[in-house]
């Protein structure tokens, strides 16, 4: 069974003192499924064009900037629903999904 978790991705530090870039072309659109390290967006910095890969596998739910828009390091670029294998096979009754379960862990015995 796959569970989804929302996660945003911000423009990472591009190095060499660069603090901003212009979006040249999105390689994804909302609803697209992407794998980790697949191309997300092509950016133009003061020094070159760079392609930013996806840091996650999942479904793109929102692009936060448009093509030709200037973005700064730390600005949100995209939101994903991340895929995680929960290890559960089958379906879970609706009531069980709302139940919180707490587990107490003991330190290993020496």
VODOKOL-658298 format. One line per 5 residues: number of its first residue (from 1); their letters; for each residue z, y negated, x negated of N, C-alpha, C, CB. Coordinates in nm, 4 decimals. Glycine has a CB too. Layout:
BEGIN
NUM) A) Z/Y/X/Z/Y/X/Z/Y/X/Z/Y/X; ...
// end
This chain:
BEGIN
1) XXXXX) 0.0000/0.1187/-0.0851/0.0000/0.0000/0.0000/0.0000/-0.1237/-0.0887/0.1227/-0.0006/0.0963; -0.0744/-0.2233/-0.0517/-0.0837/-0.3480/-0.1279/-0.0026/-0.4556/-0.0562/-0.2327/-0.3928/-0.1451; 0.0792/-0.5270/-0.1301/0.1482/-0.6430/-0.0744/0.0906/-0.7662/-0.1419/0.3043/-0.6339/-0.0947; 0.0933/-0.8782/-0.0718/0.0353/-1.0013/-0.1250/0.1431/-1.1064/-0.1459/-0.0736/-1.0548/-0.0310; 0.1297/-1.1782/-0.2539/0.2224/-1.2854/-0.2873/0.1413/-1.4066/-0.3275/0.3204/-1.2432/-0.4008
6) XXXXX) 0.1746/-1.5228/-0.2722/0.1014/-1.6452/-0.3042/0.1462/-1.7011/-0.4380/0.1206/-1.7499/-0.1943; 0.0486/-1.7465/-0.5169/0.0779/-1.8055/-0.6473/-0.0233/-1.9151/-0.6759/0.0759/-1.6981/-0.7595; 0.0222/-2.0270/-0.7325/-0.0706/-2.1331/-0.7723/-0.0947/-2.1234/-0.9220/-0.0153/-2.2741/-0.7340; -0.2072/-2.1797/-0.9650/-0.2439/-2.1829/-1.1064/-0.2771/-2.3269/-1.1416/-0.3648/-2.0870/-1.1375; -0.2115/-2.3769/-1.2455/-0.2324/-2.5153/-1.2879/-0.3195/-2.5199/-1.4131/-0.0973/-2.5851/-1.3140
11) XXXXX) -0.3792/-2.6356/-1.4372/-0.4608/-2.6518/-1.5568/-0.3713/-2.6341/-1.6788/-0.5317/-2.7910/-1.5587; -0.4037/-2.5336/-1.7617/-0.3202/-2.5097/-1.8799/-0.3485/-2.6114/-1.9894/-0.3429/-2.3683/-1.9334; -0.2621/-2.6139/-2.0890/-0.2822/-2.6980/-2.2063/-0.4098/-2.6523/-2.2757/-0.1593/-2.6915/-2.3033; -0.5037/-2.7414/-2.2914/-0.6327/-2.7071/-2.3500/-0.6336/-2.7217/-2.5017/-0.7408/-2.7936/-2.2900; -0.5242/-2.7652/-2.5583/-0.5137/-2.7787/-2.7033/-0.5818/-2.9032/-2.7561/-0.5720/-2.6581/-2.7701
16) XXXXX) -0.5697/-2.9256/-2.8849/-0.6337/-3.0363/-2.9557/-0.6043/-3.1733/-2.8943/-0.7821/-3.0143/-2.9590; -0.4883/-3.1875/-2.8321/-0.4496/-3.3158/-2.7753/-0.5203/-3.3527/-2.6454/-0.4741/-3.4214/-2.8744; -0.5959/-3.2589/-2.5879/-0.6677/-3.2873/-2.4629/-0.5718/-3.2813/-2.3447/-0.7843/-3.1872/-2.4425; -0.5762/-3.3837/-2.2601/-0.4841/-3.3892/-2.1469/-0.5551/-3.3886/-2.0122/-0.3981/-3.5116/-2.1574; -0.6898/-3.3944/-2.0140/-0.7632/-3.3935/-1.8886/-0.9009/-3.3313/-1.9078/-0.7761/-3.5355/-1.8328
21) XXXXX) -0.9615/-3.2938/-1.7947/-1.0956/-3.2352/-1.7961/-1.1603/-3.2621/-1.6610/-1.0909/-3.0813/-1.8268; -1.2919/-3.2499/-1.6573/-1.3676/-3.2678/-1.5329/-1.4177/-3.1306/-1.4880/-1.4877/-3.3687/-1.5523; -1.4048/-3.1033/-1.3575/-1.4533/-2.9766/-1.3027/-1.6059/-2.9834/-1.2961/-1.3912/-2.9478/-1.1606; -1.6712/-2.8959/-1.3727/-1.8173/-2.8891/-1.3701/-1.8655/-2.7972/-1.2583/-1.8712/-2.8405/-1.5053; -1.8076/-2.6751/-1.2532/-1.8535/-2.5785/-1.1534/-1.7453/-2.4751/-1.1252/-1.9823/-2.5091/-1.2006
26) XXXXX) -1.7179/-2.4549/-0.9974/-1.6297/-2.3465/-0.9563/-1.7095/-2.2172/-0.9601/-1.5699/-2.3719/-0.8140; -1.6517/-2.1128/-1.0140/-1.7156/-1.9808/-1.0177/-1.6638/-1.8923/-0.9048/-1.6912/-1.9127/-1.1537; -1.5689/-1.9462/-0.8264/-1.5106/-1.8739/-0.7133/-1.5048/-1.9668/-0.5927/-1.3686/-1.8197/-0.7483; -1.4803/-1.9070/-0.4771/-1.4639/-1.9826/-0.3521/-1.3485/-1.9192/-0.2751/-1.5970/-1.9831/-0.2659; -1.2881/-1.9931/-0.1814/-1.1829/-1.9328/-0.0995/-1.2335/-1.8051/-0.0328/-1.1334/-2.0325/0.0070
31) XXXXX) -1.1491/-1.7027/-0.0393/-1.1841/-1.5724/0.0169/-1.2372/-1.4748/-0.0863/-1.2857/-1.5896/0.1249; -1.2758/-1.5241/-0.2040/-1.3260/-1.4359/-0.3099/-1.2126/-1.3560/-0.3719/-1.3985/-1.5171/-0.4181; -1.2399/-1.2302/-0.3997/-1.1464/-1.1447/-0.4741/-1.1827/-1.1560/-0.6214/-1.1521/-0.9940/-0.4249; -1.0839/-1.1838/-0.7065/-1.1078/-1.1960/-0.8503/-1.0169/-1.1021/-0.9267/-1.0864/-1.3406/-0.8973; -1.0643/-1.0597/-1.0412/-0.9830/-0.9787/-1.1314/-0.9238/-1.0660/-1.2395/-1.0658/-0.8655/-1.1934
36) XXXXX) -0.8218/-1.0149/-1.3040/-0.7600/-1.0879/-1.4140/-0.8639/-1.1078/-1.5237/-0.6348/-1.0123/-1.4686; -0.8701/-1.2275/-1.5785/-0.9611/-1.2692/-1.6852/-1.1055/-1.2908/-1.6400/-0.9590/-1.1676/-1.7939; -1.1344/-1.2815/-1.5099/-1.2677/-1.3168/-1.4614/-1.2800/-1.4684/-1.4573/-1.2947/-1.2553/-1.3209; -1.4009/-1.5234/-1.4753/-1.4185/-1.6684/-1.4767/-1.3790/-1.7336/-1.3435/-1.5630/-1.7022/-1.5093; -1.3009/-1.8412/-1.3520/-1.2591/-1.9177/-1.2336/-1.3375/-2.0471/-1.2206/-1.1095/-1.9485/-1.2400
41) XXXXX) -1.3395/-2.1229/-1.3292/-1.3949/-2.2580/-1.3234/-1.4459/-2.2986/-1.4616/-1.2886/-2.3591/-1.2725; -1.5519/-2.3783/-1.4624/-1.6017/-2.4356/-1.5870/-1.5614/-2.5825/-1.5886/-1.7578/-2.4185/-1.6008; -1.5002/-2.6235/-1.6985/-1.4508/-2.7597/-1.7138/-1.5186/-2.8267/-1.8319/-1.2983/-2.7607/-1.7317; -1.5271/-2.9588/-1.8250/-1.5785/-3.0368/-1.9364/-1.4651/-3.1233/-1.9892/-1.7012/-3.1237/-1.8937; -1.4362/-3.1064/-2.1172/-1.3353/-3.1894/-2.1822/-1.4069/-3.2957/-2.2647/-1.2397/-3.1034/-2.2717
46) XXXXX) -1.3313/-3.3790/-2.3325/-1.3905/-3.4811/-2.4187/-1.4647/-3.4179/-2.5356/-1.2828/-3.5763/-2.4704; -1.4364/-3.2893/-2.5624/-1.4951/-3.2248/-2.6794/-1.5979/-3.1168/-2.6468/-1.3870/-3.1654/-2.7618; -1.5869/-3.0496/-2.5312/-1.6794/-2.9403/-2.5003/-1.6625/-2.8931/-2.3564/-1.6579/-2.8231/-2.5968; -1.7510/-2.8031/-2.3162/-1.7371/-2.7359/-2.1868/-1.6608/-2.6057/-2.2120/-1.8785/-2.7085/-2.1191; -1.5639/-2.5765/-2.1266/-1.4836/-2.4552/-2.1411/-1.4771/-2.3827/-2.0077/-1.3411/-2.4884/-2.1921
51) XXXXX) -1.4698/-2.2509/-2.0156/-1.4546/-2.1693/-1.8960/-1.3114/-2.1206/-1.8909/-1.5548/-2.0498/-1.8947; -1.2470/-2.1399/-1.7773/-1.1085/-2.0982/-1.7599/-1.1077/-1.9663/-1.6829/-1.0248/-2.2079/-1.6854; -1.0467/-1.8610/-1.7410/-1.0401/-1.7327/-1.6718/-0.9207/-1.7263/-1.5770/-1.0325/-1.6187/-1.7728; -0.9279/-1.6346/-1.4829/-0.8182/-1.6147/-1.3889/-0.7002/-1.5480/-1.4594/-0.8643/-1.5296/-1.2684; -0.5804/-1.6006/-1.4414/-0.4637/-1.5371/-1.5016/-0.4116/-1.4210/-1.4164/-0.3533/-1.6400/-1.5221
56) XXXXX) -0.4673/-1.4054/-1.2959/-0.4186/-1.3053/-1.2009/-0.5348/-1.2328/-1.1342/-0.3294/-1.3709/-1.0946; -0.5049/-1.1166/-1.0779/-0.5976/-1.0484/-0.9873/-0.5510/-1.0796/-0.8460/-0.6028/-0.8918/-1.0139; -0.6444/-1.1085/-0.7569/-0.6070/-1.1377/-0.6193/-0.7197/-1.2037/-0.5441/-0.4848/-1.2253/-0.6154; -0.6842/-1.2676/-0.4335/-0.7803/-1.3351/-0.3474/-0.7572/-1.4852/-0.3571/-0.7683/-1.2861/-0.2000; -0.8641/-1.5603/-0.3806/-0.8554/-1.7063/-0.3861/-0.8358/-1.7571/-0.2436/-0.9839/-1.7696/-0.4520
61) XXXXX) -0.7289/-1.8323/-0.2198/-0.7042/-1.8854/-0.0857/-0.7350/-2.0338/-0.0745/-0.5611/-1.8610/-0.0464; -0.7282/-2.1060/-0.1888/-0.7547/-2.2500/-0.1822/-0.7930/-2.3042/-0.3190/-0.6320/-2.3252/-0.1283; -0.8958/-2.3894/-0.3212/-0.9306/-2.4671/-0.4392/-0.8703/-2.6056/-0.4185/-1.0875/-2.4737/-0.4620; -0.7941/-2.6544/-0.5132/-0.7222/-2.7811/-0.4963/-0.7992/-2.9025/-0.5470/-0.5903/-2.7737/-0.5671; -0.9064/-2.8799/-0.6206/-0.9882/-2.9902/-0.6718/-1.1352/-2.9589/-0.6473/-0.9616/-3.0144/-0.8235
66) XXXXX) -1.2148/-3.0637/-0.6391/-1.3575/-3.0485/-0.6135/-1.4367/-3.0608/-0.7429/-1.4055/-3.1527/-0.5116; -1.5604/-3.0124/-0.7377/-1.6482/-3.0293/-0.8530/-1.6651/-3.1781/-0.8811/-1.7860/-2.9615/-0.8288; -1.6752/-3.2117/-1.0073/-1.6893/-3.3472/-1.0598/-1.5587/-3.4265/-1.0539/-1.7969/-3.4208/-0.9832; -1.4509/-3.3653/-1.0116/-1.3210/-3.4322/-1.0065/-1.2499/-3.4169/-1.1409/-1.2338/-3.3746/-0.8915; -1.1793/-3.5204/-1.1823/-1.1010/-3.5201/-1.3051/-0.9639/-3.4603/-1.2760/-1.0877/-3.6637/-1.3636
71) XXXXX) -0.9181/-3.3677/-1.3618/-0.7859/-3.3062/-1.3472/-0.7099/-3.3210/-1.4781/-0.7975/-3.1561/-1.3067; -0.5786/-3.3267/-1.4665/-0.4930/-3.3398/-1.5831/-0.4175/-3.2093/-1.6043/-0.3949/-3.4585/-1.5671; -0.3773/-3.1847/-1.7284/-0.2962/-3.0670/-1.7592/-0.1753/-3.0664/-1.6669/-0.2521/-3.0658/-1.9094; -0.1515/-2.9530/-1.6027/-0.0399/-2.9399/-1.5092/-0.0797/-2.9570/-1.3637/0.0655/-3.0394/-1.5429; -0.1997/-3.0141/-1.3361/-0.2472/-3.0266/-1.1974/-0.2817/-2.8879/-1.1424/-0.3716/-3.1214/-1.1892
76) XXXXX) -0.2538/-2.8664/-1.0146/-0.2849/-2.7386/-0.9513/-0.4355/-2.7259/-0.9303/-0.2102/-2.7247/-0.8168; -0.4918/-2.6143/-0.9762/-0.6339/-2.5875/-0.9619/-0.6641/-2.4989/-0.8417/-0.6869/-2.5233/-1.0873; -0.5900/-2.3900/-0.8282/-0.6246/-2.2875/-0.7297/-0.4988/-2.2153/-0.6821/-0.7253/-2.1864/-0.7891; -0.5043/-2.1638/-0.5582/-0.3971/-2.0802/-0.5050/-0.4538/-1.9415/-0.4800/-0.3364/-2.1410/-0.3738; -0.3759/-1.8398/-0.5169/-0.4132/-1.6996/-0.4996/-0.3137/-1.6287/-0.4091/-0.4214/-1.6285/-0.6355
81) XXXXX) -0.3596/-1.5222/-0.3450/-0.2720/-1.4178/-0.2936/-0.2846/-1.3063/-0.3953/-0.3108/-1.3705/-0.1449; -0.1763/-1.2767/-0.4652/-0.1780/-1.1773/-0.5717/-0.1643/-1.0378/-0.5149/-0.0669/-1.2043/-0.6723; -0.2328/-0.9432/-0.5772/-0.2224/-0.8039/-0.5363/-0.1210/-0.7350/-0.6244/-0.3594/-0.7324/-0.5436; -0.0360/-0.6575/-0.5594/0.0629/-0.5785/-0.6315/0.0704/-0.4424/-0.5663/0.2022/-0.6478/-0.6327; 0.0705/-0.3397/-0.6452/0.0874/-0.2053/-0.5927/0.2361/-0.1862/-0.5692/0.0291/-0.0962/-0.6902
86) XXXXX) 0.2740/-0.1717/-0.4439/0.4159/-0.1614/-0.4123/0.4691/-0.0206/-0.4314/0.4407/-0.2062/-0.2708; 0.3816/0.0785/-0.4498/0.4261/0.2158/-0.4657/0.4579/0.2836/-0.3347/0.5452/0.2202/-0.5535; 0.4359/0.2169/-0.2218/0.4651/0.2739/-0.0905/0.3341/0.3219/-0.0300/0.5358/0.1699/0.0029; 0.3363/0.4423/0.0224/0.2188/0.4964/0.0890/0.2515/0.5105/0.2358/0.1752/0.6327/0.0275; 0.1618/0.4661/0.3232/0.1842/0.4747/0.4671/0.2181/0.3399/0.5246/0.2946/0.5734/0.4985
91) XXXXX) 0.2668/0.3400/0.6469/0.3010/0.2149/0.7137/0.4512/0.2052/0.7313/0.2301/0.2042/0.8498; 0.4982/0.0844/0.7445/0.6406/0.0575/0.7628/0.6592/-0.0048/0.9001/0.6966/-0.0360/0.6500; 0.7517/0.0485/0.9814/0.7742/-0.0133/1.1123/0.8109/-0.1601/1.0982/0.8843/0.0609/1.1883; 0.7713/-0.2401/1.1977/0.7931/-0.3843/1.1919/0.9398/-0.4199/1.1721/0.7415/-0.4494/1.3180; 1.0307/-0.3471/1.2376/1.1739/-0.3772/1.2249/1.2205/-0.3577/1.0801/1.2569/-0.2874/1.3204
96) XXXXX) 1.1665/-0.2560/1.0129/1.2074/-0.2284/0.8753/1.1618/-0.3379/0.7811/1.1524/-0.0944/0.8293; 1.0508/-0.4033/0.8094/1.0016/-0.5088/0.7227/1.0961/-0.6274/0.7184/0.8653/-0.5536/0.7679; 1.1748/-0.6460/0.8248/1.2661/-0.7597/0.8312/1.4035/-0.7273/0.7747/1.2800/-0.8066/0.9737; 1.4266/-0.6030/0.7372/1.5573/-0.5609/0.6885/1.5689/-0.5878/0.5396/1.5810/-0.4123/0.7179; 1.6802/-0.6484/0.5020/1.7050/-0.6735/0.3608/1.7876/-0.5585/0.3070/1.7769/-0.8100/0.3383
101) XXXXX) 1.7514/-0.5095/0.1895/1.8249/-0.3993/0.1295/1.8793/-0.4456/-0.0048/1.7347/-0.2731/0.1132; 2.0068/-0.4250/-0.0238/2.0688/-0.4621/-0.1513/2.1059/-0.3348/-0.2257/2.1947/-0.5526/-0.1294; 2.0821/-0.3369/-0.3549/2.1110/-0.2211/-0.4385/2.2040/-0.2661/-0.5496/1.9802/-0.1576/-0.4964; 2.3107/-0.1919/-0.5693/2.4049/-0.2226/-0.6760/2.3712/-0.1317/-0.7941/2.5541/-0.2034/-0.6289; 2.3498/-0.1923/-0.9094/2.3178/-0.1167/-1.0297/2.4400/-0.1084/-1.1167/2.2009/-0.1801/-1.1063
106) XXXXX) 2.4624/0.0111/-1.1730/2.5730/0.0301/-1.2658/2.5184/0.0238/-1.4069/2.6465/0.1648/-1.2403; 2.5954/-0.0291/-1.5000/2.5500/-0.0263/-1.6390/2.5457/0.1179/-1.6876/2.6427/-0.1120/-1.7298; 2.4577/0.1490/-1.7822/2.4507/0.2861/-1.8332/2.5814/0.3271/-1.8973/2.3370/0.3004/-1.9336; 2.6150/0.4546/-1.8787/2.7388/0.5077/-1.9384/2.7146/0.5353/-2.0849/2.7864/0.6370/-1.8658; 2.8150/0.5092/-2.1654/2.8021/0.5342/-2.3094/2.8575/0.6664/-2.3457/2.8703/0.4278/-2.3895
// end
